[in-house]
Amino acid sequence: MGLVRLLLIKCLLGGYSLELFLSYELGCIKPEAKIYQSILNRFGCKAEECLFVGDTFEADYAGPKALGLQALHLSRLGAAESYQINTLTDVITYLGGHDQ
């Protein structure tokens, strides 16, 4: 197990299950479709069944949307658009108003 992977697992979620998709391991970077397709393949999901959340517009919102995923852009400066959220807890509100 690589050092970056090990540190992230230990620091991020403690005892929770965590699946990491690191660009250097996949040989691609966001917003390349391969990185999102790898995630879909790993979980056996269709694009429209997944929600991608991140704080970089091009990589975390536009990239996943181009592949057909649902996506939210985390904008800590204020959510001005319907696809933006202010905090990660806003994901729960979003999911409460959408089919899962």
N, C-alpha and C positions, 0 to 999 in steps of 0.2 A: 504494500500500500504506500503510495507516495506521501511525502511529508505534507504537502498542501492539503491533500484529501484528509489525512489523519487530523491535522490541526482544525480544519473546518468542522469535521464530525464532532470532535471533542468540545469545541468552543460554541458552536451554534445552537444545538438543540439537546445537548446532554443525553438523556435516556430515550428521546424520541427517535423514531425511524426517520432516516434521512437518506435521500437519493441525490447524489451530486452528479452533475454533468459539467465537467470542466473542459473548456474549449481546447486546451492543449492535449488532452487525452483523446478528444474526438477528431482532432486535426482540422478544425474549422472554428470560425468565430461568428457571433451574432452580428449582423442579421442574416447570415447564410442559412438557407432552408435546411441544410443537413443537420444543424444542431437541434432545431425544433422537431424534425422528423425522427431523430434519434430518441428524443423523449417520448414521442407518440409510440414508436415501435417498442420501446422498453416496457411501456405500460399497456400496450395493446389497445390504445384508444384512437378514436376518430378525432380529427382536429376540432370539430364543432363541439365535442364533449369536454374540451379542456379550457381552462382559464390560465393565461400567462400574465403575471404581474411583475412589473419592474420599473425602475426609475430613469431609464434612458429611453427617450421617445423612439428613436429609430430602431434600436436593438430589441427593446422590450415591449413595444407597442406595434409599430409599423411592420416589423419583421414577422411576428406571429400572426398578425391580421392578414398579411399577404398569403399565408399558408392556410388560412381559414380558421385559426384558433380565435377564441374569445380573448380579449386582452384589456388590461387596465394599465394606465400610466400613473405611477406614483409621483405626484408633484407636490413636494413639501412647501412649495411657494404659494400654493393655493390651487384648488381644483376649479378651473374656469369652464372646462368642457365636460360633457357627459361621460367621456371615457377616462376621466382623471379622478384620482382619489388623493386625499391628503395624508392618510395614515394607512398602515396595513390593516388596522381594525375595520376600516371602511369596506374591506373585502367581504366581511360578514354581512354588512348591510346590502351590498351589491348582490350577493348570493341569495339573500332573503327575497329579493324581488325578481329573480330569474329562475327558470327551470334548471335543475342540476343534473 
